[in-house]
Amino acid sequence: MTVERGLRLLAGIVILLSLALAHWASAWWLLLTAFVGLNLFQSALTNWCPAMMIFRAMGLKDCTTQSTR
């Protein structure tokens, strides 16, 4: 797994979890969904995200031009 895939996986899990919590607990959990969306937008513009640093520290490699077979 690469840093980029890990980031997308983490974002997807957090968004789905916050949507479930908003449905069953409180609509305030939608703020977490908005935060993840804003963070993804920011990281697309700056190529920096705190989760990327954590994933690199965990040993995940950055995406390189590879065959996708």
Backbone as ProteinMPNN parsed JSONL, in Angstrom:
{"seq_chain_A": "MTVERGLRLLAGIVILLSLALAHWASAWWLLLTAFVGLNLFQSALTNWCPAMMIFRAMGLKDCTTQSTR", "coords_chain_A": {"N_chain_A": [[0.848, -1.176, 0.0], [0.468, 2.243, -0.719], [1.318, 5.626, 0.347], [-0.536, 7.42, -0.713], [-2.745, 5.78, -1.322], [-3.314, 4.859, 1.232], [-4.068, 7.253, 2.437], [-6.433, 7.884, 1.019], [-7.95, 5.663, 1.777], [-8.145, 6.011, 4.582], [-9.528, 8.481, 4.655], [-11.956, 7.744, 3.417], [-12.945, 5.829, 5.256], [-13.259, 7.409, 7.588], [-15.147, 9.285, 6.695], [-17.387, 7.631, 6.086], [-17.837, 6.562, 8.647], [-18.424, 8.914, 10.096], [-20.754, 9.709, 8.794], [-22.459, 7.59, 9.468], [-22.532, 7.936, 12.257], [-23.722, 10.444, 12.329], [-26.21, 9.812, 11.392], [-27.237, 8.0, 13.327], [-26.575, 9.08, 15.84], [-25.934, 12.013, 16.244], [-26.451, 14.969, 14.382], [-24.341, 16.67, 14.4], [-22.025, 15.284, 13.862], [-21.604, 15.509, 11.195], [-19.926, 17.61, 10.832], [-17.399, 16.518, 11.056], [-17.235, 15.115, 8.665], [-17.228, 17.302, 6.907], [-14.795, 18.45, 7.696], [-12.951, 16.481, 6.881], [-13.364, 16.581, 4.122], [-12.539, 19.246, 3.578], [-9.874, 19.013, 4.354], [-8.928, 17.156, 2.466], [-9.245, 18.699, 0.152], [-7.458, 20.813, 0.709], [-5.053, 19.337, 0.858], [-4.821, 18.482, -1.747], [-4.183, 20.813, -3.051], [-1.808, 21.637, -1.802], [-0.211, 19.419, -1.47], [0.345, 18.373, 1.036], [-0.342, 16.793, 4.072], [-1.211, 15.963, 7.384], [-1.72, 13.238, 7.919], [-0.304, 11.973, 5.901], [2.353, 12.257, 6.698], [2.324, 10.625, 8.949], [1.726, 8.126, 7.814], [4.026, 7.78, 6.231], [5.933, 7.606, 8.271], [5.132, 5.206, 9.295], [6.116, 3.54, 7.441], [5.054, 3.32, 4.886], [5.328, 3.69, 1.382], [5.837, 6.371, -0.988], [3.794, 7.045, -3.857], [4.849, 5.903, -6.968], [5.729, 5.879, -10.468], [4.419, 3.077, -11.586], [3.711, -0.199, -12.834], [0.331, -1.219, -12.993], [-0.503, -3.813, -12.715]], "CA_chain_A": [[0.0, 0.0, 0.0], [1.219, 3.494, -0.784], [0.821, 6.726, 1.171], [-1.723, 7.984, -1.347], [-3.863, 4.852, -1.121], [-3.638, 4.892, 2.657], [-4.785, 8.498, 2.705], [-7.796, 7.733, 0.499], [-8.625, 4.673, 2.615], [-8.458, 6.655, 5.854], [-10.581, 9.481, 4.419], [-13.208, 7.036, 3.173], [-13.416, 5.228, 6.51], [-13.714, 8.469, 8.492], [-16.383, 9.855, 6.149], [-18.48, 6.681, 6.298], [-18.092, 6.498, 10.079], [-19.1, 10.133, 10.536], [-22.124, 9.67, 8.27], [-23.223, 6.654, 10.3], [-22.748, 8.575, 13.548], [-24.695, 11.525, 12.132], [-27.534, 9.198, 11.216], [-27.717, 7.341, 14.535], [-26.266, 9.766, 17.102], [-26.165, 13.452, 16.208], [-26.095, 15.598, 13.108], [-23.073, 17.387, 14.57], [-20.95, 14.473, 13.303], [-21.376, 15.937, 9.815], [-18.773, 18.516, 10.849], [-16.218, 15.698, 10.79], [-17.243, 14.892, 7.223], [-16.792, 18.555, 6.292], [-13.372, 18.606, 7.984], [-12.209, 15.57, 6.009], [-13.451, 17.141, 2.774], [-11.661, 20.42, 3.508], [-8.491, 18.544, 4.437], [-8.594, 16.583, 1.162], [-9.108, 19.832, -0.763], [-6.203, 21.471, 1.058], [-3.902, 18.494, 0.516], [-4.706, 18.45, -3.208], [-3.538, 22.047, -3.48], [-0.485, 21.832, -1.196], [0.479, 18.129, -1.385], [0.744, 18.16, 2.427], [-1.411, 16.366, 4.959], [-0.614, 15.31, 8.554], [-1.817, 11.778, 7.816], [0.763, 11.505, 5.012], [3.572, 12.133, 7.509], [2.159, 9.449, 9.803], [1.855, 6.936, 6.966], [5.445, 7.629, 5.884], [6.617, 7.124, 9.48], [4.764, 3.794, 9.444], [6.844, 2.768, 6.446], [4.428, 3.289, 3.569], [6.11, 4.385, 0.361], [5.116, 7.279, -1.866], [3.408, 6.494, -5.141], [5.767, 6.134, -8.08], [5.206, 5.36, -11.717], [4.53, 1.621, -11.556], [2.699, -0.927, -13.554], [-0.79, -1.49, -12.107], [-0.956, -5.199, -12.891]], "C_chain_A": [[0.891, 1.237, 0.0], [0.593, 4.536, 0.139], [-0.485, 7.261, 0.601], [-2.943, 7.079, -1.171], [-4.29, 4.81, 0.337], [-4.437, 6.124, 3.03], [-6.229, 8.412, 2.22], [-8.602, 6.741, 1.339], [-9.047, 5.289, 3.942], [-9.589, 7.663, 5.689], [-11.929, 8.807, 4.203], [-13.793, 6.431, 4.43], [-13.974, 6.296, 7.439], [-15.019, 9.082, 7.992], [-17.558, 8.911, 6.38], [-18.839, 6.562, 7.775], [-18.847, 7.736, 10.561], [-20.527, 10.203, 10.0], [-23.009, 8.731, 9.084], [-23.52, 7.274, 11.665], [-23.749, 9.728, 13.443], [-26.103, 10.965, 12.004], [-28.079, 8.682, 12.546], [-27.488, 8.116, 15.828], [-26.648, 11.243, 17.052], [-25.707, 14.013, 14.871], [-24.788, 16.381, 13.193], [-21.885, 16.599, 14.021], [-20.672, 14.824, 11.842], [-20.239, 16.952, 9.724], [-17.469, 17.75, 10.593], [-16.11, 15.392, 9.3], [-16.754, 16.132, 6.49], [-15.296, 18.773, 6.515], [-12.528, 17.716, 7.075], [-12.216, 16.098, 4.58], [-12.545, 18.348, 2.6], [-10.191, 20.014, 3.551], [-8.05, 17.922, 3.121], [-8.391, 17.678, 0.122], [-7.775, 20.54, -0.541], [-5.0, 20.641, 0.639], [-3.732, 18.369, -0.999], [-3.986, 19.689, -3.727], [-2.093, 22.167, -3.0], [0.382, 20.579, -1.198], [1.041, 17.879, 0.01], [-0.48, 17.817, 3.254], [-0.757, 15.684, 6.16], [-0.653, 13.782, 8.476], [-0.719, 11.213, 6.914], [2.067, 11.333, 5.784], [3.51, 10.895, 8.394], [2.328, 8.171, 8.996], [3.302, 6.711, 6.539], [6.243, 7.114, 7.071], [6.311, 5.653, 9.739], [5.438, 2.916, 8.399], [6.187, 2.663, 5.091], [5.244, 4.132, 2.601], [5.222, 5.322, -0.44], [4.827, 6.589, -3.187], [4.454, 6.866, -6.194], [5.136, 5.583, -9.337], [5.484, 3.864, -11.749], [3.467, 1.022, -12.453], [1.583, -1.276, -12.575], [-1.34, -2.902, -12.3], [-1.119, -5.884, -11.583]], "O_chain_A": [[1.94, 1.261, 0.645], [-0.515, 4.353, 0.644], [-1.43, 7.525, 1.344], [-4.044, 7.56, -0.903], [-5.48, 4.734, 0.644], [-5.364, 6.057, 3.837], [-7.148, 8.821, 2.93], [-9.79, 6.949, 1.583], [-10.184, 5.107, 4.377], [-10.513, 7.693, 6.501], [-12.938, 9.252, 4.75], [-15.001, 6.506, 4.653], [-15.046, 6.116, 8.016], [-15.908, 9.37, 8.793], [-18.618, 9.348, 6.827], [-20.017, 6.471, 8.12], [-19.795, 7.626, 11.338], [-21.418, 10.707, 10.684], [-24.168, 9.041, 9.358], [-24.634, 7.151, 12.172], [-24.532, 9.958, 14.364], [-27.069, 11.579, 12.456], [-29.249, 8.899, 12.862], [-28.149, 7.835, 16.828], [-27.577, 11.672, 17.737], [-24.701, 13.581, 14.309], [-24.197, 16.718, 12.167], [-20.839, 17.185, 13.742], [-19.619, 14.473, 11.311], [-19.654, 17.133, 8.656], [-16.544, 18.285, 9.981], [-15.014, 15.41, 8.738], [-15.956, 16.03, 5.558], [-14.601, 19.235, 5.61], [-11.502, 18.155, 6.556], [-11.19, 16.066, 3.901], [-11.856, 18.466, 1.586], [-9.36, 20.606, 2.861], [-6.915, 18.132, 2.694], [-7.475, 17.599, -0.697], [-7.052, 20.83, -1.494], [-4.026, 21.185, 0.118], [-2.617, 18.172, -1.481], [-3.265, 19.624, -4.722], [-1.248, 22.729, -3.698], [1.586, 20.663, -0.954], [2.089, 17.25, 0.157], [-1.52, 18.466, 3.151], [0.169, 14.894, 5.976], [0.281, 13.112, 8.919], [-0.252, 10.096, 7.137], [2.804, 10.375, 5.553], [4.509, 10.199, 8.572], [2.996, 7.237, 9.441], [3.758, 5.569, 6.491], [7.132, 6.279, 6.905], [7.121, 4.936, 10.327], [5.345, 1.69, 8.46], [6.711, 1.978, 4.213], [5.785, 5.172, 2.976], [4.016, 5.106, -0.561], [5.532, 5.661, -3.584], [4.881, 8.017, -6.28], [4.118, 4.893, -9.276], [6.625, 3.433, -11.916], [2.465, 1.656, -12.78], [1.869, -1.602, -11.422], [-2.524, -3.145, -12.067], [-1.493, -7.056, -11.542]]}, "name": "protein", "num_of_chains": 1, "seq": "MTVERGLRLLAGIVILLSLALAHWASAWWLLLTAFVGLNLFQSALTNWCPAMMIFRAMGLKDCTTQSTR"}
